[in-house]
């Protein structure tokens, strides 16, 4: 299921990847301790073998050596030590100290899982969910997640909730999804809290309740969950479920933006551009549009192009304007396609090229952009970049007129009176 924020850009509900933390082991705190533990390990003590393996894996007290970590985990695992079996599965899954091998990872996770190790149960569920090392089987994934979730493994609770939300391996059931998200959230898990916020915001599995949504988003946001920070900013910006407060919106957008969220960076740029919740500052707007644009955010790329074209907050530069319009245009932003057409039409920042102007006007026109439809018609009327054709020109003027552009209506009427 796509649990999503309703306002602005949609936020997909978050699942949890496999837990890769190594199983707990007693670690030596001094060289004599290490020597004593190593002696015990060499004498076949599985707990000591586990501890030596963990020390090599983590580089605690000795130089990190994943190859030796694997050797010691294997010795303990072969003596049915569940934590060592789990850790050996982790090493195989990640390809640390041994060649990556999902089949071996699944085998060792299964051994630990059957002994009740919740991390192994969760990770084995993930392998079944993804079809890694085993045939993809959502029902098996659900079974292993359930075993771990009932032992209060928060990752498994989230993953089981996701299966219920998506109807994978179990019947689709938002209420059961929410039950498991709530269990995870009760342990203070930020993703569980975020998912509850999404559910309350959308009214999926519960009655829609923006106050509850904000409460859960805030809990997750205060733990640094970037999506919760973004959505909380969105709710303050829109005034949905809370009094509209641009200052609070800026606060949460900034937190998400500083963690690299492109949509938050774009929104923060818009707030600076419009002076909402902050003093109007074109230079700051350019900075945030730039960050989002570099991540491929299409509207930020377009806005950055506009800022370069107009010299707002940055030195005027048509070449840079063309560069950013081009990036946005290739992602389908109609305004960018139109502006790029203008730049080619007028030879601004690029060599004048009627054919390219026609190309970009057409793309924007086909998306219903009225000014592009008009300009596309003009190119046909004048025979610029295309063979002159008044009938086609008239058709595009008509489309522009239908979309509310008076110039399109006037041009259509003129050609109509001339019998085209």
Order of alpha helices (4+ residues) and beta strands (2+ residues): alpha-alpha-alpha-alpha-alpha-alpha-alpha-alpha-alpha-alpha-alpha-alpha-alpha-alpha-alpha-alpha-alpha-alpha-alpha-alpha-alpha-alpha
